[in-house]
Amino acid sequence: MSERVAVRKTYKLFIGGKFPRSESGRSYIVQDSNVSLASRKDARDAVLAARAAVKGWAGATAYNRGQILYRVAEMLEGRREQFVALGVPGDEVDVATDRWVWYAGWADKLSQVYGGANPVAGPYFNLSAPEPTGVVAVAAPEAPALLGLVSVIAPAIVTGNTVVVAASPAAPLAAVTLAEVLATSDLPGGVVNILTGRLSETVPTLAGHMDVNAIDLTGVTDAELAADLEAKAAENLKRVRRPADHDWLADPGLGRMTWLLETKTVWHPRGV
């Protein structure tokens, strides 16, 4: 019997809950594995998928979103050794899993903390409630590969937003493996979309896209590119989170959730 040749894995994109290759057919090698090299067309397709998922995800109950994020943590726990085999330290996988649980716990609490009844001088109820911004583009940090990804994705989706993530070209294997976790975690297709390849190719398309409502530039290390992306984002008044050094092991706080919230205020006559 001849020696069996193992099936070589190609790490594909994650768009709309599916794993397509880049429409350009391009790929690059990372750790002896083929990784899809996303194009501008792939970025536009990811935005379409994210926009299509907004209504259902934002309309889901906060309790349901929390359940799904907790399910992600369960699935990530079960794939711990797979991430370790890719070079992600075991301690980092543990912290990333715990972070999913932490954000899951905030799903049904943010409206209580950041919403409520406002005192007004008149016979009215004045109520404020936080709502998601919409489609969020994210340039993920290079390191820590898994924890950095979780720390930029989880706070965006727990509040009802959908995301298009441009993974760091230096750490795509953890990103696509995380996509495999998400695909088996009851997360609706299109809520999270992950692109691998050059940030300089995909992120400008996302920054200038008129159907993207906010952009997180955390993973952009080139100051000239960051300035260009901010200028593109200004064309449709996107919210922008600028690049900054961050201690990913520290308490994440609420900032990454609250910057992606809109506040709706409703007036209603008070009954007799």
C-alpha positions in Angstrom: 0.0 0.0 0.0 1.4 3.4 -0.9 1.9 6.0 1.7 -1.1 8.3 2.2 -0.6 12.0 1.3 -2.3 14.2 3.8 -4.9 16.7 2.6 -3.3 20.2 2.8 -5.5 22.8 4.3 -6.2 26.1 2.6 -7.3 28.8 5.0 -10.1 30.6 3.3 -12.1 33.8 4.0 -15.2 33.9 6.2 -18.0 35.8 4.5 -21.7 35.5 5.2 -21.2 32.4 7.3 -19.4 30.6 4.4 -15.7 29.9 3.7 -15.0 31.1 0.1 -11.6 31.5 -1.5 -10.7 35.0 -2.6 -12.5 35.9 -5.9 -9.0 36.8 -7.2 -7.8 33.3 -6.7 -4.7 34.6 -4.9 -3.1 33.1 -1.8 0.1 33.4 0.3 2.0 31.1 2.5 2.0 31.3 6.3 3.5 28.5 8.4 3.6 26.2 5.3 -0.2 26.7 4.8 -2.0 28.4 2.0 -4.0 31.5 3.1 -6.4 33.4 0.9 -5.4 36.9 -0.1 -8.5 39.0 0.0 -9.2 41.6 -2.7 -11.2 44.8 -2.7 -14.1 42.8 -4.2 -14.0 40.4 -1.2 -14.1 43.4 1.1 -17.2 44.8 -0.6 -18.8 41.3 -0.5 -18.1 41.2 3.2 -19.8 44.5 3.8 -22.9 43.3 1.9 -23.0 40.2 4.1 -22.6 42.3 7.2 -25.3 44.8 6.2 -27.8 41.9 5.4 -27.2 40.5 8.9 -27.8 43.8 10.8 -31.6 43.7 11.0 -31.7 40.2 12.5 -28.8 40.5 14.8 -29.7 44.0 16.1 -33.3 42.8 16.5 -32.4 39.7 18.5 -32.9 40.0 22.3 -29.9 40.9 24.4 -30.4 37.6 26.2 -30.1 35.7 23.0 -26.9 37.5 21.9 -25.5 36.7 25.3 -26.3 33.0 24.9 -24.6 32.9 21.5 -21.4 34.7 22.8 -21.3 32.2 25.6 -21.7 29.4 23.1 -18.6 30.8 21.3 -16.7 30.5 24.5 -17.8 26.9 24.9 -16.6 26.0 21.4 -13.3 27.9 21.8 -12.6 25.9 25.0 -13.1 22.7 23.0 -10.6 23.8 20.4 -7.9 24.9 22.8 -5.3 22.4 21.6 -5.9 23.3 17.9 -5.0 26.9 18.7 -1.9 25.8 20.7 -0.8 23.7 17.7 -0.9 26.9 15.6 1.5 28.6 18.0 -1.0 30.5 20.2 0.0 30.1 23.9 -2.4 28.1 26.0 -2.7 30.9 28.5 -3.7 33.3 25.7 -6.5 30.8 24.6 -7.7 30.7 28.2 -7.9 34.5 28.5 -9.6 34.8 25.1 -12.2 32.2 26.2 -12.8 34.0 29.5 -13.2 37.3 27.6 -16.0 35.9 25.5 -17.7 34.9 28.7 -17.2 38.4 30.1 -18.7 40.2 27.1 -21.6 37.6 27.0 -22.4 38.7 30.6 -22.8 42.4 29.5 -25.3 41.6 26.7 -28.4 42.2 28.8 -26.9 44.8 31.2 -25.7 47.6 28.9 -29.2 49.0 28.3 -29.7 49.2 32.1 -26.3 51.0 32.6 -26.5 53.3 29.6 -30.2 53.8 29.2 -33.1 54.8 31.5 -35.7 57.4 32.3 -34.7 61.1 32.2 -36.3 63.6 34.5 -38.2 66.3 32.5 -40.3 69.3 33.5 -43.7 68.2 32.1 -46.2 65.4 32.0 -44.1 63.1 29.8 -42.0 60.0 30.1 -38.6 60.6 28.5 -36.7 57.4 27.9 -33.2 56.8 26.5 -32.1 53.5 25.1 -28.8 52.4 23.5 -28.9 51.0 20.0 -26.2 49.5 17.7 -24.4 51.7 15.2 -24.6 49.1 12.3 -21.7 47.8 10.2 -18.3 48.1 11.8 -15.0 47.5 10.0 -12.0 46.4 12.2 -8.3 46.2 11.5 -7.3 43.5 13.9 -4.0 43.8 15.9 -1.1 41.5 15.0 -0.4 40.4 18.6 -1.6 38.8 20.6 -3.1 37.0 17.6 -6.2 35.4 19.2 -6.8 37.6 22.3 -6.5 40.7 20.1 -9.1 39.4 17.7 -11.5 38.5 20.4 -11.0 41.8 22.1 -12.0 43.8 19.0 -14.8 41.5 17.7 -16.7 40.6 20.9 -17.5 44.2 22.1 -18.7 45.1 18.6 -21.2 42.2 18.2 -22.4 42.0 21.8 -24.1 45.4 21.3 -25.9 44.3 18.1 -23.4 45.5 15.5 -22.1 43.3 12.6 -18.4 43.4 11.7 -16.0 43.0 8.9 -12.5 42.1 10.2 -9.3 42.6 8.3 -7.0 40.1 10.1 -3.4 40.9 10.5 -1.4 39.4 7.5 1.1 38.1 10.0 -1.4 36.1 12.1 -4.1 34.8 9.7 -4.3 31.2 10.9 -5.7 32.1 14.3 -8.2 34.4 12.6 -9.6 31.8 10.2 -9.6 29.1 13.0 -11.6 31.5 15.1 -14.0 31.8 12.1 -14.4 28.0 12.3 -15.4 28.4 15.9 -17.9 31.1 15.1 -19.4 29.1 12.3 -20.3 26.3 14.8 -21.6 28.6 17.6 -25.1 29.5 16.4 -23.8 32.9 15.3 -26.0 34.0 12.3 -24.1 34.2 9.0 -22.8 37.7 8.2 -22.5 38.9 11.8 -18.8 38.4 11.7 -16.9 38.4 8.4 -13.1 37.8 8.3 -10.7 38.8 5.6 -7.1 37.7 5.4 -4.4 39.4 3.4 -2.8 42.9 3.1 -4.4 45.6 5.3 -3.2 48.1 2.7 -5.5 46.5 0.2 -8.7 45.7 2.1 -8.9 48.4 4.8 -9.0 51.4 2.5 -11.9 49.8 0.7 -13.7 49.4 4.1 -12.8 53.0 5.2 -14.2 54.5 2.1 -17.3 52.3 1.9 -20.5 54.2 2.2 -22.3 51.4 3.9 -19.8 51.0 6.8 -20.8 53.0 9.9 -17.7 52.8 12.0 -14.1 51.7 11.7 -11.6 50.5 14.3 -8.0 51.1 13.2 -6.4 49.4 16.1 -4.3 47.1 14.0 -3.0 49.8 11.6 0.7 50.5 12.5 1.6 52.7 9.5 0.8 56.3 10.5 0.6 57.5 6.9 -2.0 54.8 6.1 -3.9 55.5 9.3 -4.2 59.2 8.3 -5.4 58.3 4.8 -8.0 55.9 6.3 -9.3 58.6 8.6 -9.7 60.9 5.6 -11.7 58.2 3.7 -13.8 57.6 6.7 -14.7 61.2 7.0 -16.5 61.1 3.6 -19.6 59.5 5.2 -18.9 60.6 8.8 -17.9 57.2 10.1 -17.0 56.8 13.7 -13.3 56.2 13.9 -11.3 54.5 16.6 -7.6 55.6 16.1 -4.6 53.2 16.5 -3.2 53.1 20.0 -1.0 50.9 22.1 -3.2 48.7 24.3 -2.6 46.2 27.1 -4.9 43.4 26.0 -4.4 41.5 29.3 -5.8 44.4 31.3 -9.5 44.8 32.3 -11.2 45.5 29.0 -13.6 48.1 30.4 -16.7 49.3 28.6 -15.1 51.7 26.1 -15.0 49.3 23.2 -18.7 48.6 23.6 -20.0 52.1 24.3 -18.3 53.9 21.4 -20.4 51.7 19.0 -23.7 52.7 20.6 -26.3 55.2 19.4 -28.8 56.6 21.9 -32.4 56.9 21.0 -34.6 59.1 23.2 -38.4 58.8 23.1 -41.0 61.1 24.6 -44.4 59.7 25.6 -47.3 61.4 27.3 -47.8 60.4 30.9 -51.2 58.8 31.5 -53.7 60.1 34.0 
